[in-house]
Amino acid sequence: MPIDRADNEKTIERSPGKRNEPPTDHIPAKVKFEIYGEEMIEKKVKSSGNSGRVYLPPNWVGHQVKIIRID
């Protein structure tokens, strides 16, 4: 027996123009991250076009990194 997709789908109502926008009256508190790694460096993000950029040492190329904004 074929399944009627309309019966199984749930409708989510959203306000137009409000997709994926956090509430403007809520400022998130700082959170604590505990991570294990090999090295850590602290740098300031520089402007680069419409984005930001951080230069890392060349021996880090090909390795996995995690970036945490601290301020």
N, C-alpha and C positions, 0 to 999 in steps of 0.2 A: 504494500500500500504506500503510495507516495506521500511524503510529508509536505504539508502546506507551510511554507516558510513564513507567511504573514502571521500565522498563529504562534510561531516560535520566536519571532523577533520582538524585542522590547523597544518602545519609542522613548528616546531621551529628549526632553524639551530643554532647549538652551535659548538664552536671550541672544538676539542678533548682535554681532560685533563683540561679544564677550567671551569668545573661545580662548581657552588656554591663558587667560589673564588672571593673575593672582589678585586677591582683594587689595585695594589701595590703602585701606585703613589698617592693615595688618603688617607689622614689621617683624620678621622672624627673629627669634633670639639666637644667640650664638650656640653652636653645638660642638661637642667634643668628638674628635676622630682619633682613633688609636690605630696606627698602621705600623707594619714592619717593613723595613727596606734595607738597602745597601748604603745609600748616600742621601744627603739632603742639602740643598742650597736654597737660599732665600733671595729672590730678585723682585724687582718692580716691573710690572707689565708696561711695555711701551706701545704707543699708538702705531697702527699699521693699516692705513686705508680705513675701511669700515670695521676694523677688528682690532685685536690686541696681539702682541707678540712677546714671547720670552725666548731668549737664546739659551741653549743648553750646551754643555761641553760635547765636543765631537765624539768622545768615547761613549756617550749615552745613546748614540744613534743605533737604532735597532732594538733598544731595550724598552720595556713597558714602564711608563711613569704615571703618577697620579698628581693632579694639581689641586690644591686646596686654597681658596681665597681666604685670607686671614683678616682683612679689614674692609 
